[in-house]
Amino acid sequence: MQEPEKLFTQEDVNRIVKERLKRERRKRADLLNYIAWLEEKVKENKEAMSDE
């Protein structure tokens, strides 16, 4: 006999969505910080190369 599908309450769905949103925002912030760091490194390298 098949088990019935698990149904989520609206509260469950809201909590799950909120957790995923939080995780995605954190990932986005991390990526933006990484991009800023990379841009700084590129700028430093360009300056170093122009000094040569």
mmCIF entry with sequence, helices, sheets and N, C-alpha, C, O atoms, coordinates in Angstrom:
data_MODEL
# 
_entry.id   MODEL 
# 
_entity.id                         1 
_entity.type                       polymer 
_entity.pdbx_number_of_molecules   1 
# 
_entity_poly.entity_id                      1 
_entity_poly.type                           'polypeptide(L)' 
_entity_poly.nstd_linkage                   no 
_entity_poly.nstd_monomer                   no 
_entity_poly.pdbx_seq_one_letter_code       MQEPEKLFTQEDVNRIVKERLKRERRKRADLLNYIAWLEEKVKENKEAMSDE 
_entity_poly.pdbx_seq_one_letter_code_can   MQEPEKLFTQEDVNRIVKERLKRERRKRADLLNYIAWLEEKVKENKEAMSDE 
_entity_poly.pdbx_strand_id                 A 
# 
loop_
_entity_poly_seq.entity_id 
_entity_poly_seq.num 
_entity_poly_seq.mon_id 
_entity_poly_seq.hetero 
1 1  MET n 
1 2  GLN n 
1 3  GLU n 
1 4  PRO n 
1 5  GLU n 
1 6  LYS n 
1 7  LEU n 
1 8  PHE n 
1 9  THR n 
1 10 GLN n 
1 11 GLU n 
1 12 ASP n 
1 13 VAL n 
1 14 ASN n 
1 15 ARG n 
1 16 ILE n 
1 17 VAL n 
1 18 LYS n 
1 19 GLU n 
1 20 ARG n 
1 21 LEU n 
1 22 LYS n 
1 23 ARG n 
1 24 GLU n 
1 25 ARG n 
1 26 ARG n 
1 27 LYS n 
1 28 ARG n 
1 29 ALA n 
1 30 ASP n 
1 31 LEU n 
1 32 LEU n 
1 33 ASN n 
1 34 TYR n 
1 35 ILE n 
1 36 ALA n 
1 37 TRP n 
1 38 LEU n 
1 39 GLU n 
1 40 GLU n 
1 41 LYS n 
1 42 VAL n 
1 43 LYS n 
1 44 GLU n 
1 45 ASN n 
1 46 LYS n 
1 47 GLU n 
1 48 ALA n 
1 49 MET n 
1 50 SER n 
1 51 ASP n 
1 52 GLU n 
# 
_struct_asym.id          A 
_struct_asym.entity_id   1 
# 
_struct_conf.conf_type_id            HELX_P 
_struct_conf.id                      HELX_P1 
_struct_conf.pdbx_PDB_helix_id       AA1 
_struct_conf.beg_label_comp_id       GLN 
_struct_conf.beg_label_asym_id       A 
_struct_conf.beg_label_seq_id        10 
_struct_conf.pdbx_beg_PDB_ins_code   ? 
_struct_conf.end_label_comp_id       ASP 
_struct_conf.end_label_asym_id       A 
_struct_conf.end_label_seq_id        51 
_struct_conf.pdbx_end_PDB_ins_code   ? 
_struct_conf.beg_auth_comp_id        GLN 
_struct_conf.beg_auth_asym_id        A 
_struct_conf.beg_auth_seq_id         10 
_struct_conf.end_auth_comp_id        ASP 
_struct_conf.end_auth_asym_id        A 
_struct_conf.end_auth_seq_id         51 
_struct_conf.pdbx_PDB_helix_class    1 
_struct_conf.details                 ? 
_struct_conf.pdbx_PDB_helix_length   42 
# 
_struct_conf_type.id          HELX_P 
_struct_conf_type.criteria    ? 
_struct_conf_type.reference   ? 
# 
loop_
_atom_site.group_PDB 
_atom_site.id 
_atom_site.type_symbol 
_atom_site.label_atom_id 
_atom_site.label_alt_id 
_atom_site.label_comp_id 
_atom_site.label_asym_id 
_atom_site.label_entity_id 
_atom_site.label_seq_id 
_atom_site.pdbx_PDB_ins_code 
_atom_site.Cartn_x 
_atom_site.Cartn_y 
_atom_site.Cartn_z 
_atom_site.occupancy 
_atom_site.B_iso_or_equiv 
_atom_site.pdbx_formal_charge 
_atom_site.auth_seq_id 
_atom_site.auth_comp_id 
_atom_site.auth_asym_id 
_atom_site.auth_atom_id 
_atom_site.pdbx_PDB_model_num 
ATOM 1   N N  . MET A 1 1  ? 0.839  -1.193 0.000   1.00 0.00 ? 1  MET A N  1 
ATOM 2   C CA . MET A 1 1  ? 0.000  0.000  0.000   1.00 0.00 ? 1  MET A CA 1 
ATOM 3   C C  . MET A 1 1  ? 0.884  1.257  0.000   1.00 0.00 ? 1  MET A C  1 
ATOM 4   O O  . MET A 1 1  ? 1.875  1.331  0.727   1.00 0.00 ? 1  MET A O  1 
ATOM 5   N N  . GLN A 1 2  ? 0.512  2.226  -0.815  1.00 0.00 ? 2  GLN A N  1 
ATOM 6   C CA . GLN A 1 2  ? 1.290  3.468  -0.918  1.00 0.00 ? 2  GLN A CA 1 
ATOM 7   C C  . GLN A 1 2  ? 1.058  4.360  0.292   1.00 0.00 ? 2  GLN A C  1 
ATOM 8   O O  . GLN A 1 2  ? -0.042 4.448  0.837   1.00 0.00 ? 2  GLN A O  1 
ATOM 9   N N  . GLU A 1 3  ? 2.156  5.024  0.691   1.00 0.00 ? 3  GLU A N  1 
ATOM 10  C CA . GLU A 1 3  ? 2.013  5.994  1.781   1.00 0.00 ? 3  GLU A CA 1 
ATOM 11  C C  . GLU A 1 3  ? 1.429  7.274  1.199   1.00 0.00 ? 3  GLU A C  1 
ATOM 12  O O  . GLU A 1 3  ? 1.712  7.622  0.053   1.00 0.00 ? 3  GLU A O  1 
ATOM 13  N N  . PRO A 1 4  ? 0.629  7.964  1.972   1.00 0.00 ? 4  PRO A N  1 
ATOM 14  C CA . PRO A 1 4  ? 0.083  9.226  1.456   1.00 0.00 ? 4  PRO A CA 1 
ATOM 15  C C  . PRO A 1 4  ? 1.199  10.262 1.310   1.00 0.00 ? 4  PRO A C  1 
ATOM 16  O O  . PRO A 1 4  ? 2.184  10.242 2.049   1.00 0.00 ? 4  PRO A O  1 
ATOM 17  N N  . GLU A 1 5  ? 1.026  11.163 0.346   1.00 0.00 ? 5  GLU A N  1 
ATOM 18  C CA . GLU A 1 5  ? 2.018  12.224 0.141   1.00 0.00 ? 5  GLU A CA 1 
ATOM 19  C C  . GLU A 1 5  ? 2.040  13.126 1.362   1.00 0.00 ? 5  GLU A C  1 
ATOM 20  O O  . GLU A 1 5  ? 1.013  13.372 1.995   1.00 0.00 ? 5  GLU A O  1 
ATOM 21  N N  . LYS A 1 6  ? 3.238  13.614 1.679   1.00 0.00 ? 6  LYS A N  1 
ATOM 22  C CA . LYS A 1 6  ? 3.330  14.549 2.794   1.00 0.00 ? 6  LYS A CA 1 
ATOM 23  C C  . LYS A 1 6  ? 2.883  15.918 2.300   1.00 0.00 ? 6  LYS A C  1 
ATOM 24  O O  . LYS A 1 6  ? 3.380  16.428 1.296   1.00 0.00 ? 6  LYS A O  1 
ATOM 25  N N  . LEU A 1 7  ? 1.959  16.487 3.009   1.00 0.00 ? 7  LEU A N  1 
ATOM 26  C CA . LEU A 1 7  ? 1.474  17.814 2.652   1.00 0.00 ? 7  LEU A CA 1 
ATOM 27  C C  . LEU A 1 7  ? 2.092  18.835 3.594   1.00 0.00 ? 7  LEU A C  1 
ATOM 28  O O  . LEU A 1 7  ? 2.232  18.584 4.791   1.00 0.00 ? 7  LEU A O  1 
ATOM 29  N N  . PHE A 1 8  ? 2.457  19.974 3.052   1.00 0.00 ? 8  PHE A N  1 
ATOM 30  C CA . PHE A 1 8  ? 3.052  21.034 3.853   1.00 0.00 ? 8  PHE A CA 1 
ATOM 31  C C  . PHE A 1 8  ? 1.990  22.064 4.208   1.00 0.00 ? 8  PHE A C  1 
ATOM 32  O O  . PHE A 1 8  ? 1.121  22.389 3.400   1.00 0.00 ? 8  PHE A O  1 
ATOM 33  N N  . THR A 1 9  ? 2.076  22.557 5.403   1.00 0.00 ? 9  THR A N  1 
ATOM 34  C CA . THR A 1 9  ? 1.185  23.658 5.779   1.00 0.00 ? 9  THR A CA 1 
ATOM 35  C C  . THR A 1 9  ? 1.777  24.938 5.193   1.00 0.00 ? 9  THR A C  1 
ATOM 36  O O  . THR A 1 9  ? 2.940  24.965 4.789   1.00 0.00 ? 9  THR A O  1 
ATOM 37  N N  . GLN A 1 10 ? 0.981  25.981 5.150   1.00 0.00 ? 10 GLN A N  1 
ATOM 38  C CA . GLN A 1 10 ? 1.473  27.263 4.646   1.00 0.00 ? 10 GLN A CA 1 
ATOM 39  C C  . GLN A 1 10 ? 2.634  27.745 5.511   1.00 0.00 ? 10 GLN A C  1 
ATOM 40  O O  . GLN A 1 10 ? 3.580  28.356 5.013   1.00 0.00 ? 10 GLN A O  1 
ATOM 41  N N  . GLU A 1 11 ? 2.555  27.468 6.797   1.00 0.00 ? 11 GLU A N  1 
ATOM 42  C CA . GLU A 1 11 ? 3.624  27.848 7.725   1.00 0.00 ? 11 GLU A CA 1 
ATOM 43  C C  . GLU A 1 11 ? 4.938  27.149 7.355   1.00 0.00 ? 11 GLU A C  1 
ATOM 44  O O  . GLU A 1 11 ? 6.006  27.762 7.369   1.00 0.00 ? 11 GLU A O  1 
ATOM 45  N N  . ASP A 1 12 ? 4.839  25.844 7.021   1.00 0.00 ? 12 ASP A N  1 
ATOM 46  C CA . ASP A 1 12 ? 6.028  25.088 6.599   1.00 0.00 ? 12 ASP A CA 1 
ATOM 47  C C  . ASP A 1 12 ? 6.627  25.694 5.331   1.00 0.00 ? 12 ASP A C  1 
ATOM 48  O O  . ASP A 1 12 ? 7.836  25.903 5.235   1.00 0.00 ? 12 ASP A O  1 
ATOM 49  N N  . VAL A 1 13 ? 5.764  25.967 4.375   1.00 0.00 ? 13 VAL A N  1 
ATOM 50  C CA . VAL A 1 13 ? 6.218  26.523 3.093   1.00 0.00 ? 13 VAL A CA 1 
ATOM 51  C C  . VAL A 1 13 ? 6.891  27.877 3.322   1.00 0.00 ? 13 VAL A C  1 
ATOM 52  O O  . VAL A 1 13 ? 7.953  28.144 2.760   1.00 0.00 ? 13 VAL A O  1 
ATOM 53  N N  . ASN A 1 14 ? 6.283  28.723 4.140   1.00 0.00 ? 14 ASN A N  1 
ATOM 54  C CA . ASN A 1 14 ? 6.857  30.042 4.425   1.00 0.00 ? 14 ASN A CA 1 
ATOM 55  C C  . ASN A 1 14 ? 8.236  29.911 5.061   1.00 0.00 ? 14 ASN A C  1 
ATOM 56  O O  . ASN A 1 14 ? 9.161  30.638 4.701   1.00 0.00 ? 14 ASN A O  1 
ATOM 57  N N  . ARG A 1 15 ? 8.373  28.987 6.004   1.00 0.00 ? 15 ARG A N  1 
ATOM 58  C CA . ARG A 1 15 ? 9.644  28.787 6.692   1.00 0.00 ? 15 ARG A CA 1 
ATOM 59  C C  . ARG A 1 15 ? 10.707 28.295 5.715   1.00 0.00 ? 15 ARG A C  1 
ATOM 60  O O  . ARG A 1 15 ? 11.838 28.782 5.723   1.00 0.00 ? 15 ARG A O  1 
ATOM 61  N N  . ILE A 1 16 ? 10.342 27.332 4.876   1.00 0.00 ? 16 ILE A N  1 
ATOM 62  C CA . ILE A 1 16 ? 11.280 26.774 3.896   1.00 0.00 ? 16 ILE A CA 1 
ATOM 63  C C  . ILE A 1 16 ? 11.732 27.859 2.916   1.00 0.00 ? 16 ILE A C  1 
ATOM 64  O O  . ILE A 1 16 ? 12.921 27.986 2.623   1.00 0.00 ? 16 ILE A O  1 
ATOM 65  N N  . VAL A 1 17 ? 10.782 28.631 2.419   1.00 0.00 ? 17 VAL A N  1 
ATOM 66  C CA . VAL A 1 17 ? 11.105 29.701 1.463   1.00 0.00 ? 17 VAL A CA 1 
ATOM 67  C C  . VAL A 1 17 ? 12.009 30.736 2.120   1.00 0.00 ? 17 VAL A C  1 
ATOM 68  O O  . VAL A 1 17 ? 12.969 31.205 1.509   1.00 0.00 ? 17 VAL A O  1 
ATOM 69  N N  . LYS A 1 18 ? 11.702 31.092 3.365   1.00 0.00 ? 18 LYS A N  1 
ATOM 70  C CA . LYS A 1 18 ? 12.502 32.084 4.084   1.00 0.00 ? 18 LYS A CA 1 
ATOM 71  C C  . LYS A 1 18 ? 13.936 31.586 4.263   1.00 0.00 ? 18 LYS A C  1 
ATOM 72  O O  . LYS A 1 18 ? 14.886 32.350 4.088   1.00 0.00 ? 18 LYS A O  1 
ATOM 73  N N  . GLU A 1 19 ? 14.096 30.302 4.615   1.00 0.00 ? 19 GLU A N  1 
ATOM 74  C CA . GLU A 1 19 ? 15.436 29.729 4.789   1.00 0.00 ? 19 GLU A CA 1 
ATOM 75  C C  . GLU A 1 19 ? 16.212 29.735 3.479   1.00 0.00 ? 19 GLU A C  1 
ATOM 76  O O  . GLU A 1 19 ? 17.393 30.080 3.449   1.00 0.00 ? 19 GLU A O  1 
ATOM 77  N N  . ARG A 1 20 ? 15.541 29.352 2.400   1.00 0.00 ? 20 ARG A N  1 
ATOM 78  C CA . ARG A 1 20 ? 16.220 29.320 1.097   1.00 0.00 ? 20 ARG A CA 1 
ATOM 79  C C  . ARG A 1 20 ? 16.598 30.720 0.634   1.00 0.00 ? 20 ARG A C  1 
ATOM 80  O O  . ARG A 1 20 ? 17.682 30.929 0.091   1.00 0.00 ? 20 ARG A O  1 
ATOM 81  N N  . LEU A 1 21 ? 15.701 31.677 0.850   1.00 0.00 ? 21 LEU A N  1 
ATOM 82  C CA . LEU A 1 21 ? 15.984 33.067 0.479   1.00 0.00 ? 21 LEU A CA 1 
ATOM 83  C C  . LEU A 1 21 ? 17.197 33.582 1.233   1.00 0.00 ? 21 LEU A C  1 
ATOM 84  O O  . LEU A 1 21 ? 18.067 34.241 0.663   1.00 0.00 ? 21 LEU A O  1 
ATOM 85  N N  . LYS A 1 22 ? 17.244 33.272 2.526   1.00 0.00 ? 22 LYS A N  1 
ATOM 86  C CA . LYS A 1 22 ? 18.360 33.703 3.364   1.00 0.00 ? 22 LYS A CA 1 
ATOM 87  C C  . LYS A 1 22 ? 19.666 33.121 2.830   1.00 0.00 ? 22 LYS A C  1 
ATOM 88  O O  . LYS A 1 22 ? 20.676 33.818 2.738   1.00 0.00 ? 22 LYS A O  1 
ATOM 89  N N  . ARG A 1 23 ? 19.635 31.838 2.481   1.00 0.00 ? 23 ARG A N  1 
ATOM 90  C CA . ARG A 1 23 ? 20.818 31.156 1.949   1.00 0.00 ? 23 ARG A CA 1 
ATOM 91  C C  . ARG A 1 23 ? 21.246 31.783 0.619   1.00 0.00 ? 23 ARG A C  1 
ATOM 92  O O  . ARG A 1 23 ? 22.434 32.019 0.397   1.00 0.00 ? 23 ARG A O  1 
ATOM 93  N N  . GLU A 1 24 ? 20.281 32.051 -0.261  1.00 0.00 ? 24 GLU A N  1 
ATOM 94  C CA . GLU A 1 24 ? 20.596 32.635 -1.566  1.00 0.00 ? 24 GLU A CA 1 
ATOM 95  C C  . GLU A 1 24 ? 21.151 34.051 -1.419  1.00 0.00 ? 24 GLU A C  1 
ATOM 96  O O  . GLU A 1 24 ? 22.073 34.437 -2.138  1.00 0.00 ? 24 GLU A O  1 
ATOM 97  N N  . ARG A 1 25 ? 20.591 34.823 -0.491  1.00 0.00 ? 25 ARG A N  1 
ATOM 98  C CA . ARG A 1 25 ? 21.102 36.184 -0.258  1.00 0.00 ? 25 ARG A CA 1 
ATOM 99  C C  . ARG A 1 25 ? 22.536 36.138 0.245   1.00 0.00 ? 25 ARG A C  1 
ATOM 100 O O  . ARG A 1 25 ? 23.369 36.955 -0.148  1.00 0.00 ? 25 ARG A O  1 
ATOM 101 N N  . ARG A 1 26 ? 22.819 35.165 1.126   1.00 0.00 ? 26 ARG A N  1 
ATOM 102 C CA . ARG A 1 26 ? 24.179 35.026 1.652   1.00 0.00 ? 26 ARG A CA 1 
ATOM 103 C C  . ARG A 1 26 ? 25.134 34.655 0.520   1.00 0.00 ? 26 ARG A C  1 
ATOM 104 O O  . ARG A 1 26 ? 26.238 35.191 0.433   1.00 0.00 ? 26 ARG A O  1 
ATOM 105 N N  . LYS A 1 27 ? 24.703 33.732 -0.349  1.00 0.00 ? 27 LYS A N  1 
ATOM 106 C CA . LYS A 1 27 ? 25.545 33.333 -1.489  1.00 0.00 ? 27 LYS A CA 1 
ATOM 107 C C  . LYS A 1 27 ? 25.818 34.532 -2.394  1.00 0.00 ? 27 LYS A C  1 
ATOM 108 O O  . LYS A 1 27 ? 26.941 34.733 -2.854  1.00 0.00 ? 27 LYS A O  1 
ATOM 109 N N  . ARG A 1 28 ? 24.777 35.325 -2.642  1.00 0.00 ? 28 ARG A N  1 
ATOM 110 C CA . ARG A 1 28 ? 24.911 36.498 -3.509  1.00 0.00 ? 28 ARG A CA 1 
ATOM 111 C C  . ARG A 1 28 ? 25.885 37.499 -2.898  1.00 0.00 ? 28 ARG A C  1 
ATOM 112 O O  . ARG A 1 28 ? 26.739 38.049 -3.594  1.00 0.00 ? 28 ARG A O  1 
ATOM 113 N N  . ALA A 1 29 ? 25.753 37.731 -1.600  1.00 0.00 ? 29 ALA A N  1 
ATOM 114 C CA . ALA A 1 29 ? 26.654 38.669 -0.919  1.00 0.00 ? 29 ALA A CA 1 
ATOM 115 C C  . ALA A 1 29 ? 28.092 38.169 -0.997  1.00 0.00 ? 29 ALA A C  1 
ATOM 116 O O  . ALA A 1 29 ? 29.014 38.948 -1.237  1.00 0.00 ? 29 ALA A O  1 
ATOM 117 N N  . ASP A 1 30 ? 28.279 36.865 -0.793  1.00 0.00 ? 30 ASP A N  1 
ATOM 118 C CA . ASP A 1 30 ? 29.627 36.290 -0.883  1.00 0.00 ? 30 ASP A CA 1 
ATOM 119 C C  . ASP A 1 30 ? 30.207 36.477 -2.279  1.00 0.00 ? 30 ASP A C  1 
ATOM 120 O O  . ASP A 1 30 ? 31.377 36.828 -2.428  1.00 0.00 ? 30 ASP A O  1 
ATOM 121 N N  . LEU A 1 31 ? 29.387 36.243 -3.300  1.00 0.00 ? 31 LEU A N  1 
ATOM 122 C CA . LEU A 1 31 ? 29.858 36.402 -4.679  1.00 0.00 ? 31 LEU A CA 1 
ATOM 123 C C  . LEU A 1 31 ? 30.201 37.856 -4.990  1.00 0.00 ? 31 LEU A C  1 
ATOM 124 O O  . LEU A 1 31 ? 31.200 38.132 -5.654  1.00 0.00 ? 31 LEU A O  1 
ATOM 125 N N  . LEU A 1 32 ? 29.377 38.782 -4.513  1.00 0.00 ? 32 LEU A N  1 
ATOM 126 C CA . LEU A 1 32 ? 29.658 40.200 -4.747  1.00 0.00 ? 32 LEU A CA 1 
ATOM 127 C C  . LEU A 1 32 ? 30.960 40.612 -4.066  1.00 0.00 ? 32 LEU A C  1 
ATOM 128 O O  . LEU A 1 32 ? 31.742 41.381 -4.626  1.00 0.00 ? 32 LEU A O  1 
ATOM 129 N N  . ASN A 1 33 ? 31.190 40.100 -2.862  1.00 0.00 ? 33 ASN A N  1 
ATOM 130 C CA . ASN A 1 33 ? 32.451 40.388 -2.167  1.00 0.00 ? 33 ASN A CA 1 
ATOM 131 C C  . ASN A 1 33 ? 33.629 39.816 -2.938  1.00 0.00 ? 33 ASN A C  1 
ATOM 132 O O  . ASN A 1 33 ? 34.675 40.455 -3.051  1.00 0.00 ? 33 ASN A O  1 
ATOM 133 N N  . TYR A 1 34 ? 33.461 38.614 -3.467  1.00 0.00 ? 34 TYR A N  1 
ATOM 134 C CA . TYR A 1 34 ? 34.527 37.969 -4.231  1.00 0.00 ? 34 TYR A CA 1 
ATOM 135 C C  . TYR A 1 34 ? 34.825 38.762 -5.506  1.00 0.00 ? 34 TYR A C  1 
ATOM 136 O O  . TYR A 1 34 ? 35.986 38.955 -5.867  1.00 0.00 ? 34 TYR A O  1 
ATOM 137 N N  . ILE A 1 35 ? 33.774 39.215 -6.180  1.00 0.00 ? 35 ILE A N  1 
ATOM 138 C CA . ILE A 1 35 ? 33.952 40.014 -7.398  1.00 0.00 ? 35 ILE A CA 1 
ATOM 139 C C  . ILE A 1 35 ? 34.711 41.302 -7.073  1.00 0.00 ? 35 ILE A C  1 
ATOM 140 O O  . ILE A 1 35 ? 35.620 41.694 -7.804  1.00 0.00 ? 35 ILE A O  1 
ATOM 141 N N  . ALA A 1 36 ? 34.332 41.956 -5.971  1.00 0.00 ? 36 ALA A N  1 
ATOM 142 C CA . ALA A 1 36 ? 35.016 43.192 -5.574  1.00 0.00 ? 36 ALA A CA 1 
ATOM 143 C C  . ALA A 1 36 ? 36.490 42.910 -5.290  1.00 0.00 ? 36 ALA A C  1 
ATOM 144 O O  . ALA A 1 36 ? 37.361 43.693 -5.668  1.00 0.00 ? 36 ALA A O  1 
ATOM 145 N N  . TRP A 1 37 ? 36.763 41.800 -4.630  1.00 0.00 ? 37 TRP A N  1 
ATOM 146 C CA . TRP A 1 37 ? 38.149 41.413 -4.327  1.00 0.00 ? 37 TRP A CA 1 
ATOM 147 C C  . TRP A 1 37 ? 38.930 41.168 -5.621  1.00 0.00 ? 37 TRP A C  1 
ATOM 148 O O  . TRP A 1 37 ? 40.065 41.621 -5.765  1.00 0.00 ? 37 TRP A O  1 
ATOM 149 N N  . LEU A 1 38 ? 38.308 40.445 -6.562  1.00 0.00 ? 38 LEU A N  1 
ATOM 150 C CA . LEU A 1 38 ? 38.965 40.179 -7.847  1.00 0.00 ? 38 LEU A CA 1 
ATOM 151 C C  . LEU A 1 38 ? 39.245 41.474 -8.605  1.00 0.00 ? 38 LEU A C  1 
ATOM 152 O O  . LEU A 1 38 ? 40.325 41.647 -9.170  1.00 0.00 ? 38 LEU A O  1 
ATOM 153 N N  . GLU A 1 39 ? 38.271 42.381 -8.615  1.00 0.00 ? 39 GLU A N  1 
ATOM 154 C CA . GLU A 1 39 ? 38.464 43.659 -9.308  1.00 0.00 ? 39 GLU A CA 1 
ATOM 155 C C  . GLU A 1 39 ? 39.633 44.428 -8.698  1.00 0.00 ? 39 GLU A C  1 
ATOM 156 O O  . GLU A 1 39 ? 40.407 45.058 -9.418  1.00 0.00 ? 39 GLU A O  1 
ATOM 157 N N  . GLU A 1 40 ? 39.761 44.379 -7.386  1.00 0.00 ? 40 GLU A N  1 
ATOM 158 C CA . GLU A 1 40 ? 40.869 45.045 -6.701  1.00 0.00 ? 40 GLU A CA 1 
ATOM 159 C C  . GLU A 1 40 ? 42.201 44.423 -7.116  1.00 0.00 ? 40 GLU A C  1 
ATOM 160 O O  . GLU A 1 40 ? 43.177 45.136 -7.350  1.00 0.00 ? 40 GLU A O  1 
ATOM 161 N N  . LYS A 1 41 ? 42.238 43.093 -7.206  1.00 0.00 ? 41 LYS A N  1 
ATOM 162 C CA . LYS A 1 41 ? 43.464 42.394 -7.618  1.00 0.00 ? 41 LYS A CA 1 
ATOM 163 C C  . LYS A 1 41 ? 43.846 42.767 -9.050  1.00 0.00 ? 41 LYS A C  1 
ATOM 164 O O  . LYS A 1 41 ? 45.021 42.992 -9.340  1.00 0.00 ? 41 LYS A O  1 
ATOM 165 N N  . VAL A 1 42 ? 42.863 42.834 -9.941  1.00 0.00 ? 42 VAL A N  1 
ATOM 166 C CA . VAL A 1 42 ? 43.114 43.206 -11.336 1.00 0.00 ? 42 VAL A CA 1 
ATOM 167 C C  . VAL A 1 42 ? 43.686 44.620 -11.389 1.00 0.00 ? 42 VAL A C  1 
ATOM 168 O O  . VAL A 1 42 ? 44.642 44.889 -12.117 1.00 0.00 ? 42 VAL A O  1 
ATOM 169 N N  . LYS A 1 43 ? 43.084 45.520 -10.605 1.00 0.00 ? 43 LYS A N  1 
ATOM 170 C CA . LYS A 1 43 ? 43.555 46.910 -10.557 1.00 0.00 ? 43 LYS A CA 1 
ATOM 171 C C  . LYS A 1 43 ? 45.007 46.968 -10.067 1.00 0.00 ? 43 LYS A C  1 
ATOM 172 O O  . LYS A 1 43 ? 45.829 47.689 -10.632 1.00 0.00 ? 43 LYS A O  1 
ATOM 173 N N  . GLU A 1 44 ? 45.313 46.206 -9.015  1.00 0.00 ? 44 GLU A N  1 
ATOM 174 C CA . GLU A 1 44 ? 46.684 46.166 -8.485  1.00 0.00 ? 44 GLU A CA 1 
ATOM 175 C C  . GLU A 1 44 ? 47.657 45.643 -9.540  1.00 0.00 ? 44 GLU A C  1 
ATOM 176 O O  . GLU A 1 44 ? 48.754 46.179 -9.700  1.00 0.00 ? 44 GLU A O  1 
ATOM 177 N N  . ASN A 1 45 ? 47.254 44.602 -10.255 1.00 0.00 ? 45 ASN A N  1 
ATOM 178 C CA . ASN A 1 45 ? 48.123 44.030 -11.291 1.00 0.00 ? 45 ASN A CA 1 
ATOM 179 C C  . ASN A 1 45 ? 48.358 45.013 -12.432 1.00 0.00 ? 45 ASN A C  1 
ATOM 180 O O  . ASN A 1 45 ? 49.472 45.127 -12.942 1.00 0.00 ? 45 ASN A O  1 
ATOM 181 N N  . LYS A 1 46 ? 47.299 45.724 -12.829 1.00 0.00 ? 46 LYS A N  1 
ATOM 182 C CA . LYS A 1 46 ? 47.446 46.720 -13.900 1.00 0.00 ? 46 LYS A CA 1 
ATOM 183 C C  . LYS A 1 46 ? 48.412 47.819 -13.472 1.00 0.00 ? 46 LYS A C  1 
ATOM 184 O O  . LYS A 1 46 ? 49.264 48.247 -14.251 1.00 0.00 ? 46 LYS A O  1 
ATOM 185 N N  . GLU A 1 47 ? 48.272 48.273 -12.226 1.00 0.00 ? 47 GLU A N  1 
ATOM 186 C CA . GLU A 1 47 ? 49.164 49.318 -11.709 1.00 0.00 ? 47 GLU A CA 1 
ATOM 187 C C  . GLU A 1 47 ? 50.602 48.814 -11.648 1.00 0.00 ? 47 GLU A C  1 
ATOM 188 O O  . GLU A 1 47 ? 51.536 49.536 -11.997 1.00 0.00 ? 47 GLU A O  1 
ATOM 189 N N  . ALA A 1 48 ? 50.773 47.577 -11.206 1.00 0.00 ? 48 ALA A N  1 
ATOM 190 C CA . ALA A 1 48 ? 52.114 46.996 -11.106 1.00 0.00 ? 48 ALA A CA 1 
ATOM 191 C C  . ALA A 1 48 ? 52.741 46.861 -12.491 1.00 0.00 ? 48 ALA A C  1 
ATOM 192 O O  . ALA A 1 48 ? 53.936 47.104 -12.660 1.00 0.00 ? 48 ALA A O  1 
ATOM 193 N N  . MET A 1 49 ? 51.938 46.475 -13.477 1.00 0.00 ? 49 MET A N  1 
ATOM 194 C CA . MET A 1 49 ? 52.462 46.301 -14.836 1.00 0.00 ? 49 MET A CA 1 
ATOM 195 C C  . MET A 1 49 ? 52.808 47.650 -15.465 1.00 0.00 ? 49 MET A C  1 
ATOM 196 O O  . MET A 1 49 ? 53.765 47.746 -16.232 1.00 0.00 ? 49 MET A O  1 
ATOM 197 N N  . SER A 1 50 ? 52.043 48.683 -15.149 1.00 0.00 ? 50 SER A N  1 
ATOM 198 C CA . SER A 1 50 ? 52.332 50.001 -15.730 1.00 0.00 ? 50 SER A CA 1 
ATOM 199 C C  . SER A 1 50 ? 53.553 50.644 -15.071 1.00 0.00 ? 50 SER A C  1 
ATOM 200 O O  . SER A 1 50 ? 54.171 51.541 -15.644 1.00 0.00 ? 50 SER A O  1 
ATOM 201 N N  . ASP A 1 51 ? 53.897 50.187 -13.876 1.00 0.00 ? 51 ASP A N  1 
ATOM 202 C CA . ASP A 1 51 ? 55.090 50.699 -13.185 1.00 0.00 ? 51 ASP A CA 1 
ATOM 203 C C  . ASP A 1 51 ? 56.377 50.120 -13.759 1.00 0.00 ? 51 ASP A C  1 
ATOM 204 O O  . ASP A 1 51 ? 57.456 50.687 -13.584 1.00 0.00 ? 51 ASP A O  1 
ATOM 205 N N  . GLU A 1 52 ? 56.256 48.994 -14.440 1.00 0.00 ? 52 GLU A N  1 
ATOM 206 C CA . GLU A 1 52 ? 57.459 48.317 -14.968 1.00 0.00 ? 52 GLU A CA 1 
ATOM 207 C C  . GLU A 1 52 ? 58.041 49.036 -16.161 1.00 0.00 ? 52 GLU A C  1 
ATOM 208 O O  . GLU A 1 52 ? 59.047 48.597 -16.717 1.00 0.00 ? 52 GLU A O  1 
# 
